[in-house]
Structures are given as structure tokens and as C-alpha cells.
Amino acid sequence: MRSTAEDLLLWKQIINKRTKSGMSVSEWCKNNEISKGKYHYWNHKISEKQNPDNEMTFAEITPILSNADEALTNSDKSNHFQIFIKNIKVTVPSNFNQTSLAGLMKVLQEL
């Protein structure tokens, strides 16, 4: 029987393989006959070990705006809202594009 430390090392390698494959978690898990629940469980465990104080981390995202978007960005910001997912804070403007937000959420869930 393996220890938790051995399991963590094994799953870290598995998760790195999935990341390098470029596949989505769903696709990779299906191809490798691993349940998504188990994958996400170990991904969470590894994240906790790498960030033990549950410290919030930030990633800079540079938007590409059209002239129309820039005008809207300079408008009232009081209707913006924030989403926190896996220690990532995303500020979403009130005039957000639902398709873009859905794509961003999918990417963030796979981190």
C-alpha cells in the first residue's frame, strides 16, 4: 500500500501529463480511464500542498478591446461583479459577453 506522499507524487505526474497533453480534463480522463472526480480530488490536494496558507494568487489578463468596448469600459463600474474560483479573482463588467465568460470559467476550472 502506498503512502499519501507517494500518491501525491504519482498524481502530480498524472496531472502534469494531462496539462502537457493540451486536452481538456474531460477528454483526457475519458481517454485514460480515470474518473474526473478522482482527477479533481487529487488536483485540489496538490494545489493545497503547493499553497498551504490558501493564499490568494493573481494572474494578469490583458483584454483586447474594440473602440466600442473601450467606451463601455469607461462607463459606470458600479454594476461589475467578482467571481472567485480556485484562489483567482475575476472582475466581470456588467456588459459581459456570456460566451466569453463561459470560456474563461472553463479554462479557470481546469487550472
N, CA, C and O atoms as CSV, one atom per row, in Angstrom:
chain,resi,resn,atom,element,x,y,z
A,1,MET,N,N,0.839,-1.192,0.000
A,1,MET,CA,C,0.000,0.000,0.000
A,1,MET,C,C,0.880,1.250,0.000
A,1,MET,O,O,1.832,1.349,0.775
A,2,ARG,N,N,0.548,2.216,-0.889
A,2,ARG,CA,C,1.348,3.436,-0.996
A,2,ARG,C,C,0.962,4.424,0.098
A,2,ARG,O,O,-0.147,4.397,0.630
A,3,SER,N,N,1.908,5.289,0.412
A,3,SER,CA,C,1.631,6.354,1.371
A,3,SER,C,C,1.003,7.541,0.641
A,3,SER,O,O,1.006,7.599,-0.589
A,4,THR,N,N,0.472,8.474,1.405
A,4,THR,CA,C,-0.113,9.679,0.821
A,4,THR,C,C,0.933,10.466,0.041
A,4,THR,O,O,0.624,11.029,-1.009
A,5,ALA,N,N,2.156,10.513,0.537
A,5,ALA,CA,C,3.232,11.227,-0.164
A,5,ALA,C,C,3.488,10.604,-1.538
A,5,ALA,O,O,3.715,11.314,-2.518
A,6,GLU,N,N,3.450,9.268,-1.601
A,6,GLU,CA,C,3.640,8.589,-2.886
A,6,GLU,C,C,2.466,8.876,-3.823
A,6,GLU,O,O,2.651,9.093,-5.020
A,7,ASP,N,N,1.259,8.873,-3.258
A,7,ASP,CA,C,0.070,9.199,-4.056
A,7,ASP,C,C,0.159,10.616,-4.606
A,7,ASP,O,O,-0.145,10.855,-5.775
A,8,LEU,N,N,0.577,11.554,-3.760
A,8,LEU,CA,C,0.712,12.941,-4.205
A,8,LEU,C,C,1.707,13.051,-5.354
A,8,LEU,O,O,1.449,13.748,-6.334
A,9,LEU,N,N,2.825,12.377,-5.240
A,9,LEU,CA,C,3.837,12.407,-6.295
A,9,LEU,C,C,3.295,11.795,-7.585
A,9,LEU,O,O,3.474,12.356,-8.667
A,10,LEU,N,N,2.639,10.652,-7.468
A,10,LEU,CA,C,2.057,9.980,-8.632
A,10,LEU,C,C,1.034,10.885,-9.322
A,10,LEU,O,O,1.058,11.040,-10.542
A,11,TRP,N,N,0.140,11.477,-8.537
A,11,TRP,CA,C,-0.910,12.314,-9.119
A,11,TRP,C,C,-0.358,13.627,-9.669
A,11,TRP,O,O,-0.903,14.179,-10.625
A,12,LYS,N,N,0.692,14.115,-9.084
A,12,LYS,CA,C,1.332,15.316,-9.636
A,12,LYS,C,C,1.845,15.012,-11.041
A,12,LYS,O,O,1.713,15.835,-11.946
A,13,GLN,N,N,2.431,13.829,-11.220
A,13,GLN,CA,C,2.919,13.408,-12.530
A,13,GLN,C,C,1.761,13.224,-13.512
A,13,GLN,O,O,1.850,13.620,-14.674
A,14,ILE,N,N,0.675,12.618,-13.030
A,14,ILE,CA,C,-0.508,12.400,-13.881
A,14,ILE,C,C,-1.083,13.739,-14.334
A,14,ILE,O,O,-1.399,13.918,-15.510
A,15,ILE,N,N,-1.216,14.668,-13.407
A,15,ILE,CA,C,-1.792,15.982,-13.722
A,15,ILE,C,C,-0.882,16.744,-14.679
A,15,ILE,O,O,-1.369,17.438,-15.571
A,16,ASN,N,N,0.431,16.624,-14.505
A,16,ASN,CA,C,1.370,17.263,-15.442
A,16,ASN,C,C,1.236,16.681,-16.845
A,16,ASN,O,O,1.318,17.413,-17.831
A,17,LYS,N,N,1.032,15.372,-16.940
A,17,LYS,CA,C,0.836,14.730,-18.247
A,17,LYS,C,C,-0.414,15.283,-18.920
A,17,LYS,O,O,-0.408,15.582,-20.114
A,18,ARG,N,N,-1.496,15.416,-18.135
A,18,ARG,CA,C,-2.743,15.950,-18.693
A,18,ARG,C,C,-2.544,17.380,-19.171
A,18,ARG,O,O,-3.011,17.745,-20.249
A,19,THR,N,N,-1.851,18.195,-18.372
A,19,THR,CA,C,-1.625,19.590,-18.732
A,19,THR,C,C,-0.815,19.686,-20.019
A,19,THR,O,O,-1.141,20.475,-20.906
A,20,LYS,N,N,0.231,18.890,-20.120
A,20,LYS,CA,C,1.093,18.916,-21.308
A,20,LYS,C,C,0.381,18.383,-22.549
A,20,LYS,O,O,0.746,18.731,-23.672
A,21,SER,N,N,-0.635,17.538,-22.350
A,21,SER,CA,C,-1.354,16.966,-23.491
A,21,SER,C,C,-2.165,18.019,-24.240
A,21,SER,O,O,-2.441,17.865,-25.430
A,22,GLY,N,N,-2.548,19.090,-23.539
A,22,GLY,CA,C,-3.367,20.122,-24.163
A,22,GLY,C,C,-4.841,19.760,-24.231
A,22,GLY,O,O,-5.656,20.554,-24.699
A,23,MET,N,N,-5.188,18.562,-23.765
A,23,MET,CA,C,-6.591,18.123,-23.781
A,23,MET,C,C,-7.335,18.721,-22.599
A,23,MET,O,O,-6.737,19.122,-21.601
A,24,SER,N,N,-8.654,18.770,-22.735
A,24,SER,CA,C,-9.478,19.170,-21.595
A,24,SER,C,C,-9.419,18.049,-20.563
A,24,SER,O,O,-9.046,16.919,-20.878
A,25,VAL,N,N,-9.790,18.373,-19.336
A,25,VAL,CA,C,-9.796,17.356,-18.274
A,25,VAL,C,C,-10.742,16.230,-18.665
A,25,VAL,O,O,-10.396,15.056,-18.533
A,26,SER,N,N,-11.926,16.573,-19.141
A,26,SER,CA,C,-12.917,15.547,-19.517
A,26,SER,C,C,-12.376,14.604,-20.578
A,26,SER,O,O,-12.459,13.383,-20.440
A,27,GLU,N,N,-11.826,15.172,-21.629
A,27,GLU,CA,C,-11.303,14.371,-22.735
A,27,GLU,C,C,-10.147,13.483,-22.275
A,27,GLU,O,O,-10.103,12.294,-22.592
A,28,TRP,N,N,-9.205,14.076,-21.519
A,28,TRP,CA,C,-8.040,13.318,-21.076
A,28,TRP,C,C,-8.448,12.182,-20.138
A,28,TRP,O,O,-7.963,11.057,-20.266
A,29,CYS,N,N,-9.337,12.482,-19.200
A,29,CYS,CA,C,-9.780,11.451,-18.248
A,29,CYS,C,C,-10.477,10.304,-18.974
A,29,CYS,O,O,-10.262,9.135,-18.654
A,30,LYS,N,N,-11.311,10.646,-19.952
A,30,LYS,CA,C,-12.004,9.604,-20.717
A,30,LYS,C,C,-11.002,8.726,-21.455
A,30,LYS,O,O,-11.109,7.500,-21.432
A,31,ASN,N,N,-10.026,9.357,-22.110
A,31,ASN,CA,C,-9.013,8.602,-22.868
A,31,ASN,C,C,-8.124,7.750,-21.977
A,31,ASN,O,O,-7.607,6.724,-22.418
A,32,ASN,N,N,-7.941,8.165,-20.724
A,32,ASN,CA,C,-7.046,7.445,-19.808
A,32,ASN,C,C,-7.790,6.657,-18.739
A,32,ASN,O,O,-7.189,6.149,-17.793
A,33,GLU,N,N,-9.104,6.564,-18.901
A,33,GLU,CA,C,-9.957,5.778,-17.999
A,33,GLU,C,C,-9.751,6.150,-16.531
A,33,GLU,O,O,-9.599,5.290,-15.663
A,34,ILE,N,N,-9.752,7.459,-16.285
A,34,ILE,CA,C,-9.647,7.990,-14.926
A,34,ILE,C,C,-10.897,8.828,-14.686
A,34,ILE,O,O,-11.284,9.621,-15.544
A,35,SER,N,N,-11.526,8.663,-13.536
A,35,SER,CA,C,-12.736,9.443,-13.267
A,35,SER,C,C,-12.369,10.912,-13.059
A,35,SER,O,O,-11.341,11.235,-12.464
A,36,LYS,N,N,-13.240,11.796,-13.566
A,36,LYS,CA,C,-12.989,13.229,-13.402
A,36,LYS,C,C,-13.007,13.596,-11.920
A,36,LYS,O,O,-12.252,14.469,-11.491
A,37,GLY,N,N,-13.852,12.948,-11.143
A,37,GLY,CA,C,-13.920,13.221,-9.710
A,37,GLY,C,C,-12.592,12.945,-9.023
A,37,GLY,O,O,-12.122,13.740,-8.209
A,38,LYS,N,N,-11.999,11.820,-9.357
A,38,LYS,CA,C,-10.714,11.454,-8.761
A,38,LYS,C,C,-9.624,12.433,-9.201
A,38,LYS,O,O,-8.787,12.848,-8.399
A,39,TYR,N,N,-9.646,12.794,-10.483
A,39,TYR,CA,C,-8.672,13.755,-11.006
A,39,TYR,C,C,-8.782,15.078,-10.251
A,39,TYR,O,O,-7.780,15.617,-9.782
A,40,HIS,N,N,-10.012,15.600,-10.136
A,40,HIS,CA,C,-10.211,16.883,-9.465
A,40,HIS,C,C,-9.861,16.802,-7.970
A,40,HIS,O,O,-9.339,17.761,-7.402
A,41,TYR,N,N,-10.149,15.664,-7.340
A,41,TYR,CA,C,-9.801,15.470,-5.927
A,41,TYR,C,C,-8.295,15.634,-5.733
A,41,TYR,O,O,-7.850,16.382,-4.862
A,42,TRP,N,N,-7.516,14.925,-6.555
A,42,TRP,CA,C,-6.062,14.976,-6.402
A,42,TRP,C,C,-5.496,16.314,-6.856
A,42,TRP,O,O,-4.519,16.791,-6.279
A,43,ASN,N,N,-6.076,16.922,-7.861
A,43,ASN,CA,C,-5.640,18.241,-8.292
A,43,ASN,C,C,-5.830,19.247,-7.159
A,43,ASN,O,O,-4.976,20.105,-6.934
A,44,HIS,N,N,-6.950,19.139,-6.449
A,44,HIS,CA,C,-7.211,20.019,-5.306
A,44,HIS,C,C,-6.208,19.755,-4.180
A,44,HIS,O,O,-5.673,20.689,-3.582
A,45,LYS,N,N,-5.961,18.475,-3.898
A,45,LYS,CA,C,-4.995,18.111,-2.842
A,45,LYS,C,C,-3.611,18.687,-3.151
A,45,LYS,O,O,-2.942,19.226,-2.269
A,46,ILE,N,N,-3.195,18.568,-4.402
A,46,ILE,CA,C,-1.879,19.065,-4.803
A,46,ILE,C,C,-1.843,20.585,-4.702
A,46,ILE,O,O,-0.848,21.157,-4.256
A,47,SER,N,N,-2.917,21.235,-5.111
A,47,SER,CA,C,-2.992,22.700,-5.009
A,47,SER,C,C,-2.866,23.150,-3.564
A,47,SER,O,O,-2.190,24.137,-3.274
A,48,GLU,N,N,-3.516,22.428,-2.654
A,48,GLU,CA,C,-3.429,22.767,-1.228
A,48,GLU,C,C,-2.003,22.630,-0.725
A,48,GLU,O,O,-1.542,23.460,0.059
A,49,LYS,N,N,-1.299,21.598,-1.163
A,49,LYS,CA,C,0.092,21.377,-0.730
A,49,LYS,C,C,1.017,22.461,-1.269
A,49,LYS,O,O,1.941,22.895,-0.582
A,50,GLN,N,N,0.764,22.895,-2.501
A,50,GLN,CA,C,1.613,23.911,-3.112
A,50,GLN,C,C,1.322,25.295,-2.547
A,50,GLN,O,O,2.179,26.178,-2.598
A,51,ASN,N,N,0.134,25.491,-2.014
A,51,ASN,CA,C,-0.279,26.790,-1.496
A,51,ASN,C,C,-0.927,26.561,-0.124
A,51,ASN,O,O,-2.131,26.772,0.025
A,52,PRO,N,N,-0.149,26.132,0.878
A,52,PRO,CA,C,-0.704,25.684,2.152
A,52,PRO,C,C,-1.467,26.747,2.935
A,52,PRO,O,O,-2.366,26.397,3.700
A,53,ASP,N,N,-1.153,28.000,2.779
A,53,ASP,CA,C,-1.845,29.043,3.522
A,53,ASP,C,C,-3.102,29.511,2.815
A,53,ASP,O,O,-3.755,30.463,3.242
A,54,ASN,N,N,-3.439,28.817,1.706
A,54,ASN,CA,C,-4.603,29.183,0.904
A,54,ASN,C,C,-4.516,30.647,0.492
A,54,ASN,O,O,-5.525,31.345,0.401
A,55,GLU,N,N,-3.299,31.092,0.247
A,55,GLU,CA,C,-3.028,32.465,-0.148
A,55,GLU,C,C,-3.603,32.717,-1.535
A,55,GLU,O,O,-3.443,31.903,-2.444
A,56,MET,N,N,-4.269,33.845,-1.684
A,56,MET,CA,C,-4.855,34.177,-2.964
A,56,MET,C,C,-3.745,34.572,-3.937
A,56,MET,O,O,-2.850,35.347,-3.601
A,57,THR,N,N,-3.823,34.026,-5.142
A,57,THR,CA,C,-2.856,34.372,-6.167
A,57,THR,C,C,-3.591,35.072,-7.306
A,57,THR,O,O,-4.781,34.840,-7.519
A,58,PHE,N,N,-2.890,35.915,-8.026
A,58,PHE,CA,C,-3.485,36.668,-9.110
A,58,PHE,C,C,-2.715,36.413,-10.387
A,58,PHE,O,O,-1.500,36.217,-10.370
A,59,ALA,N,N,-3.432,36.417,-11.489
A,59,ALA,CA,C,-2.819,36.327,-12.804
A,59,ALA,C,C,-3.318,37.506,-13.609
A,59,ALA,O,O,-4.514,37.795,-13.621
A,60,GLU,N,N,-2.406,38.187,-14.284
A,60,GLU,CA,C,-2.803,39.338,-15.074
A,60,GLU,C,C,-3.340,38.868,-16.418
A,60,GLU,O,O,-2.715,38.062,-17.106
A,61,ILE,N,N,-4.498,39.381,-16.775
A,61,ILE,CA,C,-5.105,39.066,-18.063
A,61,ILE,C,C,-5.266,40.385,-18.795
A,61,ILE,O,O,-5.898,41.309,-18.283
A,62,THR,N,N,-4.704,40.479,-19.981
A,62,THR,CA,C,-4.783,41.710,-20.755
A,62,THR,C,C,-5.885,41.563,-21.793
A,62,THR,O,O,-5.760,40.761,-22.719
A,63,PRO,N,N,-6.960,42.326,-21.650
A,63,PRO,CA,C,-8.058,42.223,-22.624
A,63,PRO,C,C,-7.716,42.947,-23.925
A,63,PRO,O,O,-6.937,43.900,-23.940
A,64,ILE,N,N,-8.303,42.480,-24.985
A,64,ILE,CA,C,-8.186,43.161,-26.270
A,64,ILE,C,C,-9.547,43.796,-26.514
A,64,ILE,O,O,-10.545,43.097,-26.690
A,65,LEU,N,N,-9.581,45.127,-26.525
A,65,LEU,CA,C,-10.838,45.851,-26.616
A,65,LEU,C,C,-11.002,46.535,-27.965
A,65,LEU,O,O,-10.043,47.036,-28.553
A,66,SER,N,N,-12.236,46.542,-28.435
A,66,SER,CA,C,-12.543,47.344,-29.611
A,66,SER,C,C,-12.888,48.745,-29.123
A,66,SER,O,O,-12.991,48.965,-27.916
A,67,ASN,N,N,-13.069,49.696,-30.035
A,67,ASN,CA,C,-13.439,51.058,-29.641
A,67,ASN,C,C,-14.749,51.068,-28.872
A,67,ASN,O,O,-14.898,51.833,-27.918
A,68,ALA,N,N,-15.707,50.228,-29.272
A,68,ALA,CA,C,-16.996,50.163,-28.579
A,68,ALA,C,C,-16.805,49.630,-27.163
A,68,ALA,O,O,-17.429,50.120,-26.222
A,69,ASP,N,N,-15.944,48.630,-27.013
A,69,ASP,CA,C,-15.673,48.067,-25.692
A,69,ASP,C,C,-15.026,49.098,-24.779
A,69,ASP,O,O,-15.344,49.172,-23.592
A,70,GLU,N,N,-14.114,49.896,-25.338
A,70,GLU,CA,C,-13.435,50.914,-24.535
A,70,GLU,C,C,-14.425,51.940,-23.998
A,70,GLU,O,O,-14.304,52.383,-22.855
A,71,ALA,N,N,-15.391,52.315,-24.809
A,71,ALA,CA,C,-16.402,53.278,-24.362
A,71,ALA,C,C,-17.225,52.685,-23.227
A,71,ALA,O,O,-17.550,53.375,-22.261
A,72,LEU,N,N,-17.560,51.413,-23.346
A,72,LEU,CA,C,-18.338,50.754,-22.292
A,72,LEU,C,C,-17.513,50.570,-21.033
A,72,LEU,O,O,-18.040,50.667,-19.925
A,73,THR,N,N,-16.216,50.305,-21.191
A,73,THR,CA,C,-15.338,50.108,-20.046
A,73,THR,C,C,-15.244,51.376,-19.212
A,73,THR,O,O,-15.146,51.311,-17.987
A,74,ASN,N,N,-15.274,52.526,-19.871
A,74,ASN,CA,C,-15.182,53.799,-19.168
A,74,ASN,C,C,-16.512,54.222,-18.545
A,74,ASN,O,O,-16.578,55.242,-17.857
A,75,SER,N,N,-17.577,53.443,-18.782
A,75,SER,CA,C,-18.882,53.771,-18.218
A,75,SER,C,C,-18.951,53.335,-16.758
A,75,SER,O,O,-17.937,52.947,-16.178
A,76,ASP,N,N,-20.119,53.397,-16.172
A,76,ASP,CA,C,-20.352,53.099,-14.756
A,76,ASP,C,C,-19.831,51.716,-14.368
A,76,ASP,O,O,-20.273,50.709,-14.921
A,77,LYS,N,N,-18.900,51.666,-13.426
A,77,LYS,CA,C,-18.296,50.405,-12.996
A,77,LYS,C,C,-18.991,49.834,-11.760
A,77,LYS,O,O,-18.584,48.784,-11.263
A,78,SER,N,N,-20.022,50.498,-11.259
A,78,SER,CA,C,-20.674,50.037,-10.033
A,78,SER,C,C,-21.462,48.749,-10.238
A,78,SER,O,O,-21.785,48.069,-9.264
A,79,ASN,N,N,-21.777,48.399,-11.475
A,79,ASN,CA,C,-22.549,47.188,-11.742
A,79,ASN,C,C,-21.670,45.975,-12.020
A,79,ASN,O,O,-22.187,44.903,-12.334
A,80,HIS,N,N,-20.360,46.123,-11.913
A,80,HIS,CA,C,-19.448,44.993,-12.117
A,80,HIS,C,C,-19.616,44.019,-10.953
A,80,HIS,O,O,-20.057,44.406,-9.870
A,81,PHE,N,N,-19.265,42.760,-11.181
A,81,PHE,CA,C,-19.266,41.792,-10.092
A,81,PHE,C,C,-17.989,40.970,-10.157
A,81,PHE,O,O,-17.276,40.979,-11.161
A,82,GLN,N,N,-17.712,40.258,-9.068
A,82,GLN,CA,C,-16.477,39.488,-8.985
A,82,GLN,C,C,-16.789,38.016,-8.788
A,82,GLN,O,O,-17.760,37.649,-8.126
A,83,ILE,N,N,-15.947,37.186,-9.373
A,83,ILE,CA,C,-16.028,35.736,-9.227
A,83,ILE,C,C,-14.707,35.276,-8.643
A,83,ILE,O,O,-13.642,35.675,-9.114
A,84,PHE,N,N,-14.770,34.441,-7.622
A,84,PHE,CA,C,-13.575,33.851,-7.020
A,84,PHE,C,C,-13.617,32.362,-7.313
A,84,PHE,O,O,-14.562,31.675,-6.927
A,85,ILE,N,N,-12.596,31.862,-7.994
A,85,ILE,CA,C,-12.532,30.437,-8.299
A,85,ILE,C,C,-11.084,29.976,-8.165
A,85,ILE,O,O,-10.186,30.529,-8.800
A,86,LYS,N,N,-10.872,28.976,-7.349
A,86,LYS,CA,C,-9.533,28.411,-7.135
A,86,LYS,C,C,-8.509,29.500,-6.839
A,86,LYS,O,O,-7.448,29.545,-7.463
A,87,ASN,N,N,-8.819,30.360,-5.906
A,87,ASN,CA,C,-7.928,31.442,-5.483
A,87,ASN,C,C,-7.636,32.456,-6.586
A,87,ASN,O,O,-6.626,33.158,-6.536
A,88,ILE,N,N,-8.507,32.530,-7.568
A,88,ILE,CA,C,-8.365,33.507,-8.642
A,88,ILE,C,C,-9.558,34.438,-8.578
A,88,ILE,O,O,-10.698,33.984,-8.472
A,89,LYS,N,N,-9.309,35.726,-8.640
A,89,LYS,CA,C,-10.365,36.734,-8.593
A,89,LYS,C,C,-10.551,37.301,-9.995
A,89,LYS,O,O,-9.601,37.781,-10.612
A,90,VAL,N,N,-11.787,37.242,-10.492
A,90,VAL,CA,C,-12.105,37.773,-11.807
A,90,VAL,C,C,-13.172,38.844,-11.633
A,90,VAL,O,O,-14.228,38.572,-11.061
A,91,THR,N,N,-12.917,40.054,-12.116
A,91,THR,CA,C,-13.907,41.121,-12.099
A,91,THR,C,C,-14.606,41.120,-13.452
A,91,THR,O,O,-13.966,41.238,-14.497
A,92,VAL,N,N,-15.924,40.986,-13.418
A,92,VAL,CA,C,-16.718,40.880,-14.641
A,92,VAL,C,C,-17.556,42.139,-14.792
A,92,VAL,O,O,-18.316,42.490,-13.889
A,93,PRO,N,N,-17.426,42.826,-15.930
A,93,PRO,CA,C,-18.221,44.037,-16.130
A,93,PRO,C,C,-19.693,43.690,-16.343
A,93,PRO,O,O,-20.026,42.574,-16.742
A,94,SER,N,N,-20.553,44.641,-16.077
A,94,SER,CA,C,-21.997,44.407,-16.203
A,94,SER,C,C,-22.396,44.091,-17.641
A,94,SER,O,O,-23.428,43.459,-17.862
A,95,ASN,N,N,-21.617,44.510,-18.606
A,95,ASN,CA,C,-21.947,44.274,-20.021
A,95,ASN,C,C,-21.170,43.077,-20.591
A,95,ASN,O,O,-20.842,43.058,-21.778
A,96,PHE,N,N,-20.876,42.077,-19.741
A,96,PHE,CA,C,-20.048,40.957,-20.148
A,96,PHE,C,C,-20.688,40.139,-21.268
A,96,PHE,O,O,-21.908,40.123,-21.432
A,97,ASN,N,N,-19.840,39.466,-22.027
A,97,ASN,CA,C,-20.269,38.559,-23.072
A,97,ASN,C,C,-20.374,37.174,-22.448
A,97,ASN,O,O,-19.381,36.643,-21.951
A,98,GLN,N,N,-21.560,36.587,-22.469
A,98,GLN,CA,C,-21.782,35.301,-21.790
A,98,GLN,C,C,-20.905,34.186,-22.356
A,98,GLN,O,O,-20.416,33.344,-21.602
A,99,THR,N,N,-20.707,34.172,-23.645
A,99,THR,CA,C,-19.889,33.128,-24.271
A,99,THR,C,C,-18.434,33.251,-23.823
A,99,THR,O,O,-17.788,32.249,-23.516
A,100,SER,N,N,-17.924,34.476,-23.786
A,100,SER,CA,C,-16.547,34.689,-23.346
A,100,SER,C,C,-16.375,34.310,-21.881
A,100,SER,O,O,-15.377,33.694,-21.507
A,101,LEU,N,N,-17.348,34.680,-21.053
A,101,LEU,CA,C,-17.272,34.342,-19.634
A,101,LEU,C,C,-17.303,32.830,-19.440
A,101,LEU,O,O,-16.556,32.292,-18.622
A,102,ALA,N,N,-18.160,32.148,-20.184
A,102,ALA,CA,C,-18.236,30.682,-20.082
A,102,ALA,C,C,-16.900,30.046,-20.470
A,102,ALA,O,O,-16.450,29.100,-19.824
A,103,GLY,N,N,-16.268,30.569,-21.528
A,103,GLY,CA,C,-14.963,30.053,-21.943
A,103,GLY,C,C,-13.903,30.292,-20.888
A,103,GLY,O,O,-13.090,29.412,-20.607
A,104,LEU,N,N,-13.909,31.483,-20.303
A,104,LEU,CA,C,-12.948,31.805,-19.249
A,104,LEU,C,C,-13.154,30.893,-18.045
A,104,LEU,O,O,-12.182,30.402,-17.471
A,105,MET,N,N,-14.398,30.663,-17.659
A,105,MET,CA,C,-14.685,29.802,-16.496
A,105,MET,C,C,-14.200,28.372,-16.752
A,105,MET,O,O,-13.689,27.713,-15.846
A,106,LYS,N,N,-14.362,27.904,-17.973
A,106,LYS,CA,C,-13.898,26.553,-18.304
A,106,LYS,C,C,-12.384,26.452,-18.153
A,106,LYS,O,O,-11.871,25.472,-17.613
A,107,VAL,N,N,-11.676,27.466,-18.629
A,107,VAL,CA,C,-10.214,27.486,-18.506
A,107,VAL,C,C,-9.807,27.522,-17.040
A,107,VAL,O,O,-8.914,26.783,-16.624
A,108,LEU,N,N,-10.457,28.376,-16.256
A,108,LEU,CA,C,-10.107,28.512,-14.835
A,108,LEU,C,C,-10.378,27.231,-14.069
A,108,LEU,O,O,-9.618,26.887,-13.165
A,109,GLN,N,N,-11.435,26.521,-14.405
A,109,GLN,CA,C,-11.749,25.259,-13.719
A,109,GLN,C,C,-10.704,24.197,-13.983
A,109,GLN,O,O,-10.508,23.295,-13.168
A,110,GLU,N,N,-10.033,24.298,-15.116
A,110,GLU,CA,C,-9.031,23.285,-15.466
A,110,GLU,C,C,-7.651,23.601,-14.893
A,110,GLU,O,O,-6.738,22.784,-15.010
A,111,LEU,N,N,-7.486,24.754,-14.286
A,111,LEU,CA,C,-6.192,25.113,-13.695
A,111,LEU,C,C,-5.900,24.268,-12.478
A,111,LEU,O,O,-4.853,24.430,-11.851
